[in-house]
């Protein structure tokens, strides 16, 4: 496009120098201008196509993002429900255990039971979790 403009200015300078080629100069300037306009239109259309493709990508990515957010909310809700059920079961286990101990009416040696429970807890704990001793 810059080369076309240089040709136009060069041709324009030459047009002033010679009167015979004035019609040819005007024609070449008009042709160069038309070519420049066509090139600008082609570039504009190319940019419009790129912008349209990017807009479609944005819409697609936004939809995928919203779907992932919905899935994460569902997973979070399921984990909360699972934790709630586990807590309820642990509370029931604790209540039943306490009732069973109260129903037995047998004298219980507390230090031995505590030692047994601690030993059981050590056997059942995961390898990466350290238990702190009760104070």
C-alpha positions in Angstrom: 0.0 0.0 0.0 2.9 2.3 0.8 4.5 1.4 -2.5 1.2 2.3 -4.3 1.3 5.8 -2.6 4.9 6.3 -3.6 4.0 5.5 -7.2 1.1 7.9 -7.0 3.3 10.8 -5.7 6.0 10.0 -8.2 3.5 9.8 -11.0 1.9 13.1 -9.7 5.3 14.8 -9.9 5.8 13.6 -13.4 2.3 14.7 -14.3 3.3 18.3 -13.6 6.4 17.9 -15.8 4.6 16.7 -18.9 1.2 17.8 -20.1 0.8 14.9 -22.6 0.7 12.2 -19.9 -1.8 14.0 -17.7 -4.7 11.8 -18.7 -2.6 8.6 -18.1 -1.5 10.0 -14.8 -5.0 10.6 -13.6 -6.0 7.1 -14.7 -3.1 5.6 -12.9 -3.9 7.6 -9.7 -7.5 6.5 -9.9 -6.5 2.8 -10.4 -4.0 3.0 -7.5 -6.7 4.6 -5.3 -9.2 1.9 -6.3 -6.7 -0.9 -5.6 -5.9 0.7 -2.2 -9.7 0.8 -1.4 -10.1 -2.8 -2.4 -7.2 -3.8 -0.2 -8.6 -1.9 2.8 -12.0 -3.6 2.2 -10.4 -7.0 2.1 -8.5 -6.3 5.4 -11.7 -5.0 7.0 -13.5 -8.2 6.0 -10.7 -10.3 7.3 -10.8 -8.5 10.7 -14.6 -8.9 10.8 -14.2 -12.6 10.2 -11.5 -12.9 13.0 -13.7 -10.9 15.4 -16.7 -13.1 14.7 -14.6 -16.3 15.2 -13.3 -14.9 18.5 -16.8 -14.0 19.6 -18.0 -17.5 18.9 -15.0 -18.9 20.9 -15.8 -16.6 23.8 -19.5 -17.7 23.8 -18.4 -21.4 23.7 -15.8 -20.9 26.5 -18.3 -19.0 28.6 -20.8 -21.8 28.3 -18.2 -24.4 29.2 -17.1 -22.3 32.2 -20.7 -22.1 33.5 -21.1 -25.8 33.1 -18.0 -26.5 35.1 -19.1 -24.1 37.8 -22.4 -25.9 38.0 -20.6 -29.2 38.3 -18.4 -27.9 41.1 -21.4 -26.6 43.0 -23.0 -30.1 42.7 -19.8 -31.8 43.9 -19.6 -29.4 46.8 -23.2 -30.1 47.8 -22.6 -33.9 47.6 -19.5 -33.6 49.8 -21.5 -31.6 52.3 -24.3 -34.1 52.4 -21.8 -37.0 52.7 -20.0 -35.2 55.6 -23.3 -34.6 57.3 -24.3 -38.3 56.9 -21.0 -39.4 58.3 -21.3 -37.1 61.3 -24.8 -38.3 62.0 -23.6 -41.9 61.9 -20.6 -41.1 64.2 -23.0 -39.4 66.7 -25.3 -42.5 66.6 -22.3 -44.8 67.2 -21.2 -42.6 70.1 -24.7 -42.6 71.6 -25.1 -46.4 71.2 -21.6 -47.0 72.7 -22.4 -44.8 75.7 -25.8 -46.5 76.2 -24.1 -50.0 76.0 -21.6 -49.0 78.6 -24.2 -47.6 80.9 -26.4 -50.7 80.5 -23.6 -53.1 81.4 -23.5 -52.0 85.1 -20.3 -53.7 85.4 -17.4 -51.9 87.0 -15.2 -50.6 84.2 -11.5 -50.0 84.6 -11.1 -46.7 82.9 -7.3 -46.7 82.3 -7.5 -50.2 80.6 -10.4 -49.2 78.4 -8.7 -46.0 77.4 -5.5 -47.9 76.5 -7.5 -50.3 74.4 -9.3 -47.5 72.6 -6.0 -45.7 72.0 -4.4 -48.9 70.6 -7.4 -49.4 68.4 -7.2 -45.8 67.1 -3.5 -46.3 66.3 -4.2 -49.4 64.3 -7.1 -47.7 62.3 -5.5 -44.4 61.6 -4.2 -43.5 58.1 -0.4 -43.5 57.7 -0.2 -39.7 56.9 -2.2 -38.6 60.0 -0.6 -38.2 63.4 -2.7 -38.4 66.4 -2.0 -36.2 69.4 -2.3 -37.8 72.8 -5.2 -36.7 75.0 -4.2 -34.4 77.8 
